[in-house]
Amino acid sequence: MADAEAITIPLRLPSDEATALAQLCKRISYDDLIRYSSRHERYKKRLEIDVMWSAVNILQRQLAEAGFAPR
């Protein structure tokens, strides 16, 4: 879960790219992220994999709020 130190990242995407990014967020799994994360890296005591997974889920929710929620 994101903490109080959340930042806003302005992002402008064409509709097709936003749709494709929403699809990626939907299709990527925790197991996929295991391959890309470091077992040794931590963020304020949280494993990198858990922080990555949280970020993907936050991005997916934000895309859905903007109208890009694939079925």
KESELUM-37309 format. One record per residue (C-alpha): residue in three letters; z negated, y negated, x. Coordinates in steps of 0.001 Angstrom, whole numbers, plus 500000, padded with zeros to 6 digits. Last residue first. Layout:
BEGIN
AlaZYX
...
***
This chain:
BEGIN
Arg518940506868487548
Pro519609503980489884
Ala517380500906489602
Phe519103497710490717
Gly518077495113488138
Ala516165492700490372
Glu512880494355489387
Ala514438497685490410
Leu515314496278493834
Gln511720495107494241
Arg510378498538493250
Gln512693500312495727
Leu511715497914498511
Ile508010498570497847
Asn508681502327497864
Val510597502162501142
Ala507833500038502696
Ser505125502489501593
Trp507059505373503106
Met507402503475506395
Val503664502676506439
Asp502828506324505764
Ile505171507533508500
Glu503698505007510956
Leu500221506440510510
Arg497655503976509189
Lys494814502864511484
Lys495853499182511365
Tyr499455500208511978
Arg499631503383514006
Glu502231504872516340
His501524508308517808
Arg503387510555515399
Ser506359508242515728
Ser508638507928512741
Tyr512337508673512387
Arg512271512422511756
Ile509229512119509469
Leu511206509611507427
Asp513480512306506042
Asp510445514379505017
Tyr509054511435503043
Ser512326511369501163
Ile515351509114501020
Arg517400509496497859
Lys515978506722495689
Cys515731504224498530
Leu519309505055499524
Gln520503504598495948
Ala518788501196495788
Leu520545500264499034
Ala523887501303497524
Thr523287499156494441
Ala522222496193496567
Glu525304496651498756
Asp527575496750495700
Ser525947493644494211
Pro526396491559497347
Leu523128491043499147
Arg521019487969499820
Leu517603488630501270
Pro514678486242501611
Ile511799488103503266
Thr508416487227501822
Ile505395488287503815
Ala502408490408502869
Glu499223489800504841
Ala497102490694501806
Asp497938494351502283
Ala500838496545501246
Met500000500000500000
***
